[in-house]
Structures are given as structure tokens and as C-alpha cells.
Amino acid sequence: MSNLLLLIPVALFLGLLGLAAFLWSLKSGQFDDMEGAANRILFDDDLDHPDKKPSEKK
């Protein structure tokens, strides 16, 4: 019984801490762009840039 007196407040504290971390991540914009990373891999970033000279290409 004495274990419950310790474990219940610890569990409630950890639950509230997790909820606070989740709400902070929502407010800071962590979940704003859910498809950006998934679509970014589809685009080729290795295009020739017009500012490079032909002798600088590898």
C-alpha cells in the first residue's frame, strides 16, 4: 500500500510532464510541415547551377 502512495504521484507527474512537452512542441511548430520532409526526397538537388564555370564541375 505504501508503494502506491509513491507511485501514483510519480505517474501523474510524468504524465503531466509528457503532456506539457507535447503542448510545447505544438506551440513551437514541430508539427507544422508534416509532408515537407517526405516530398523533399523526391526533388533532385544535384542540378547544375548556372553560376559555376565548366572548369569547376567535378
C-alpha positions, 0 to 999 in steps of 0.5 A: 500500500505504501508503494502506491502512495509513491507511485501514483504521484510519480505517474501523474507527474510524468504524465503531466510532464509528457503532456506539457512537452507535447503542448510545447512542441505544438506551440513551437511548430514541430508539427507544422510541415508534416509532408515537407520532409517526405516530398523533399526526397523526391526533388533532385538537388544535384542540378547544375547551377548556372553560376559555376564555370565548366572548369569547376564541375567535378 
